[in-house]
Amino acid sequence: MHPNVDECGVFMSNLVKTEWTPTMSIKFLLEHIWTLLAIPDVYSTECDLTRAHSYKTDTERFNQLAREYSVKYAAAYTDFD
């Protein structure tokens, strides 16, 4: 659950989707992704509006839900057997 990641898990960033050029370094792209994941851009046109609103109006509750989603869904994929 993140404002810049859609419900299918697609990272929503113009830089990654349309503005990427071969001259950009991997380091630059990874730093962009890491920064956007750490500090959501809720004012971007590339975000889930419902999640962005939730983040803007009650960040503490949003973070709590995000932790719950991580435990519930990310933990489900740790068993690779």
N, C-alpha and C positions, 0 to 999 in steps of 0.2 A: 504494500500500500504506500504509494509515493505519488505526489502531484505530477512528477515528470516521467512517470511510467504508467502506461495504460493497463487496462484489466487483463490484457493478453501477455503482459510482460515486456512490451516494446518500449524502449527508451525513447522519449519524446524530446528531440533536440534538432533544431534546424542545422546546427553545425554538423552533426553526425549524418543527418538525412540528405541535406541538399547543398550545404556550403562547404563540404569537405573537398579538399584538393590534394593531389599527390605530393605537394610540397610540404604539407603538414606532417609533423613528426608524430610518431606513436606516443611519445611522451606528452606532447601537447594535447592530443585527443584523450588520453587516459586522465590527464589532469583536469580537462574539461568535464569529463564524465564524473570523476570523483568529486569535484567541486559541486556539480549540480546535484549529485546524490546527497552530499553532506549539507548543502544549503539550497533547498528547493527554490526554483524560480517560479513563484506562484503568480507573478504578474506577466508571465510570458504567454504568447499565443499558443505555445507548445506545451500545454499542461491540461490535465484533467480538471475541468472547472469545478466539479463537485468536491474533489479532494483538495483543490487549491482553496476553495471557500472554507472548508473545514479546518485546514491548516491556518488560515488567516484569522478565523474567528475564535478558535479554541485549540491552540497549538499543543497544550498539555494533553488534552483528550486525544488529539490526532496522534501524537507520539505513543500514547498508551495503546491505541488501536493498532498502530504499525508494529509495535512489539508483539502484540497478540497474533497478528497475521504472520509475523516471522516465525514465531514458535509453532503455530499451527501448520503453516504451509511449507516453510523452508525445512523444518525438521522432518517432514514427510519424505523428503528426497535424500536423506543421508544414508539410507540402507541401499547399497548398490548390488546386493546379492540376488 
